[in-house]
């Protein structure tokens, strides 16, 4: 999964300056897909800035601001944000 995202993330990292932000609209809620996206971003020197979820998918904003979080911490944070927001969207039966 990371290999699919890495070229785009690396290209964006070269184009953006230190205050730039990268917006990614992602229509998949699978754990491997989301983790792959966040890991690829982290390896391209991006950190999760914000996450928003909708029934049709989720949106990530990544920033090049330096953070101390590990790759795993970034993934756990993003998955938790998506999970919480998605559960809030689903009122259940």
HUGI-V476294 format. One record per helix or strand. SS is the DSSP state (H for helix, E for strand). FROM is the first residue (numbers start at 0). TO is the last residue. If there is no record, write none. Layout:
ss=SS from=FROM to=TO
ss=SS from=FROM to=TO
//
This chain:
ss=H from=1 to=14
ss=E from=20 to=25
ss=H from=30 to=42
ss=E from=46 to=53
ss=E from=56 to=62
ss=H from=70 to=88
//
